[in-house]
Amino acid sequence: MNNSQHVRALNDITGKQALVVGGGRGIGAAVVEALAELGADVVVVDTNRLPSAFNQYESTRVGGFVDAQKLTARLTEAGLSVRAVETDATDEAAVRRLYADLMRDVGRLDVVVNAFGVTHVSPVEQMELAEFQQVISGNLDGVFLSSKYALPLLRAAGGGAIVNFSSVSGRAGFGKVAHYCAAKFGVIGFTASLALEVAKDHIRVNAVCPGIIRTNMWRYLLSEFTRPGETEDECWERMRQMVPQRQTQTPQDIAQAVVFLACATKITGQAISVDGGMTAP
Ligand SMILES: NC(=O)c1ccc[n+]([C@@H]2O[C@H](COP(=O)([O-])OP(=O)(O)OC[C@H]3O[C@@H](n4cnc5c(N)ncnc54)[C@H](O)[C@@H]3O)[C@@H](O)[C@H]2O)c1
C-alpha cells in the first residue's frame, strides 16, 4: 500500500456498525447521514419523551423518535443502511436493552456517537434544584450509560470509537446556562477518564465541542436571548459577530469532525472544538 492508499484506508468506514444516540434531528441527524453515506450501517437512536421539560422543547414530548423514523425512511429509500430504535439515553434499563439487542442481532459495534443533549435558560439565583439536576442528568447520564453498555460490543469488534458531544460551553462559561456548562465540562472530563481506562483495548473516546448551530437548541436559545426591540435574526447576527471567523457552523461541519474522530486511530482522550475560533486558547 502506498502512502495515500494507507491514509484512504484509515478513513474508510464502509461496512462499519455505527450507532448515533440523539440522531433523529439536528446535528445528530447530519452525523447519521454522513456515516450512512460513507457506507456504515447506522442505528439511529432517539426518543419521543424525556423525563422532564427542562430542555429546548420546554416539554417532555420531544418527538425525536418520530423524526428518527422519518430520517431512516428517507435514507433507506436512498439505498442506505439505517434503522431507528426508540430509547431514552437517561433510562438505564432501556440503554442496557438497546445494547443487549444489538449484541444479539449484530454481535459487535465499531462507532458510538452520543449526540443527544438538553439545555435550558435560567440565572443561578432563580434556578430550581430540579432544573439543575435534570439538565446535568440530560447531558451526562446518557453519556455514562451509553458508553458503559457499548463497551462490550466495541470489545467484541476488537476495538472502536466513542464520540461524545460537549460544546463551546464545555470550554468556557456562559451566563444563564451554568448547569449546561457544568454538564458539558463534565462530558470532557468523563471522556478523558474513560479514554485512559480503555486505551489498551483499542477503544478510543473523544469529544466534539460544537460552537453555534441553528438547530432546535438554538431556536430555543434565540427565543430566550433576543433583546427587546431585536428580532431573532438580529440576535443570531449578534451571535455570528461573536465568532472570530464571523461564520456560525452547520450540522455538517460538526459531522465532519465526528467522522474524523471515528477514524483517527491514534487520537484518544481529546476534545476537538468546531467553533470558528470562539474558544481558541
Ligand atoms: N446547536 C448548537 O449550537 C450546539 C452547540 C454546542 C453543542 N451542541 C450539542 O450538540 C448536541 C446536539 O444538539 P442539537 O443542536 O442537534 O439539538 P436538537 O434539539 O436539534 O437535537 C437533539 C436530539 O437529541 C435527542 N435527545 C435529547 N435527549 C435525549 C435522550 N435522553 N435520549 C435520546 N435522545 C435524546 C432529541 O430528541 C433530539 O432529537 C447536544 O449535545 C448539544 O448540547 C449543540
Ligand as a Chemical Component Dictionary entry (heavy atoms), coordinates in Angstrom:
data_LIG
# 
_chem_comp.id                   LIG 
_chem_comp.type                 NON-POLYMER 
_chem_comp.pdbx_formal_charge   0 
_chem_comp.three_letter_code    LIG 
# 
loop_
_chem_comp_atom.comp_id 
_chem_comp_atom.atom_id 
_chem_comp_atom.alt_atom_id 
_chem_comp_atom.type_symbol 
_chem_comp_atom.charge 
_chem_comp_atom.model_Cartn_x 
_chem_comp_atom.model_Cartn_y 
_chem_comp_atom.model_Cartn_z 
_chem_comp_atom.pdbx_ordinal 
LIG N1  N1  N 0  -26.859 23.589 18.381 1  
LIG C1  C1  C 0  -25.764 24.090 18.896 2  
LIG O1  O1  O 0  -25.394 25.244 18.632 3  
LIG C2  C2  C 0  -24.896 23.263 19.811 4  
LIG C3  C3  C 0  -23.713 23.837 20.286 5  
LIG C4  C4  C 0  -22.895 23.110 21.132 6  
LIG C5  C5  C 0  -23.237 21.816 21.476 7  
LIG N2  N2  N 1  -24.388 21.275 20.996 8  
LIG C6  C6  C 0  -24.686 19.900 21.387 9  
LIG O2  O2  O 0  -24.926 19.135 20.229 10 
LIG C7  C7  C 0  -25.810 18.064 20.547 11 
LIG C8  C8  C 0  -26.967 18.057 19.564 12 
LIG O3  O3  O 0  -27.720 19.253 19.735 13 
LIG P1  P1  P 0  -28.700 19.833 18.613 14 
LIG O4  O4  O 0  -28.398 21.271 18.499 15 
LIG O5  O5  O -1 -28.657 18.960 17.427 16 
LIG O6  O6  O 0  -30.088 19.700 19.398 17 
LIG P2  P2  P 0  -31.532 19.214 18.868 18 
LIG O7  O7  O 0  -32.501 19.571 19.915 19 
LIG O8  O8  O 0  -31.774 19.695 17.473 20 
LIG O9  O9  O 0  -31.369 17.621 18.796 21 
LIG C9  C9  C 0  -31.148 16.871 19.946 22 
LIG C10 C10 C 0  -31.712 15.485 19.724 23 
LIG O10 O10 O 0  -31.352 14.676 20.864 24 
LIG C11 C11 C 0  -32.487 13.953 21.271 25 
LIG N3  N3  N 0  -32.364 13.663 22.698 26 
LIG C12 C12 C 0  -32.263 14.525 23.717 27 
LIG N4  N4  N 0  -32.190 13.875 24.875 28 
LIG C13 C13 C 0  -32.233 12.549 24.575 29 
LIG C14 C14 C 0  -32.201 11.358 25.349 30 
LIG N5  N5  N 0  -32.122 11.399 26.681 31 
LIG N6  N6  N 0  -32.266 10.183 24.717 32 
LIG C15 C15 C 0  -32.345 10.117 23.371 33 
LIG N7  N7  N 0  -32.376 11.203 22.585 34 
LIG C16 C16 C 0  -32.329 12.403 23.186 35 
LIG C17 C17 C 0  -33.671 14.870 20.969 36 
LIG O11 O11 O 0  -34.898 14.148 20.889 37 
LIG C18 C18 C 0  -33.248 15.467 19.624 38 
LIG O12 O12 O 0  -33.652 14.646 18.541 39 
LIG C19 C19 C 0  -26.208 18.269 22.014 40 
LIG O13 O13 O 0  -25.358 17.519 22.840 41 
LIG C20 C20 C 0  -25.925 19.743 22.227 42 
LIG O14 O14 O 0  -25.711 20.029 23.586 43 
LIG C21 C21 C 0  -25.231 21.963 20.178 44 
# 
loop_
_chem_comp_bond.comp_id 
_chem_comp_bond.atom_id_1 
_chem_comp_bond.atom_id_2 
_chem_comp_bond.value_order 
_chem_comp_bond.pdbx_ordinal 
LIG N1  C1  SING 1  
LIG C1  O1  DOUB 2  
LIG C1  C2  SING 3  
LIG C2  C3  SING 4  
LIG C2  C21 DOUB 5  
LIG C3  C4  DOUB 6  
LIG C4  C5  SING 7  
LIG C5  N2  DOUB 8  
LIG N2  C6  SING 9  
LIG N2  C21 SING 10 
LIG C6  O2  SING 11 
LIG C6  C20 SING 12 
LIG O2  C7  SING 13 
LIG C7  C8  SING 14 
LIG C7  C19 SING 15 
LIG C8  O3  SING 16 
LIG O3  P1  SING 17 
LIG P1  O4  DOUB 18 
LIG P1  O5  SING 19 
LIG P1  O6  SING 20 
LIG O6  P2  SING 21 
LIG P2  O7  DOUB 22 
LIG P2  O8  SING 23 
LIG P2  O9  SING 24 
LIG O9  C9  SING 25 
LIG C9  C10 SING 26 
LIG C10 O10 SING 27 
LIG C10 C18 SING 28 
LIG O10 C11 SING 29 
LIG C11 N3  SING 30 
LIG C11 C17 SING 31 
LIG N3  C12 SING 32 
LIG N3  C16 SING 33 
LIG C12 N4  DOUB 34 
LIG N4  C13 SING 35 
LIG C13 C14 SING 36 
LIG C13 C16 DOUB 37 
LIG C14 N5  SING 38 
LIG C14 N6  DOUB 39 
LIG N6  C15 SING 40 
LIG C15 N7  DOUB 41 
LIG N7  C16 SING 42 
LIG C17 O11 SING 43 
LIG C17 C18 SING 44 
LIG C18 O12 SING 45 
LIG C19 O13 SING 46 
LIG C19 C20 SING 47 
LIG C20 O14 SING 48 
# 
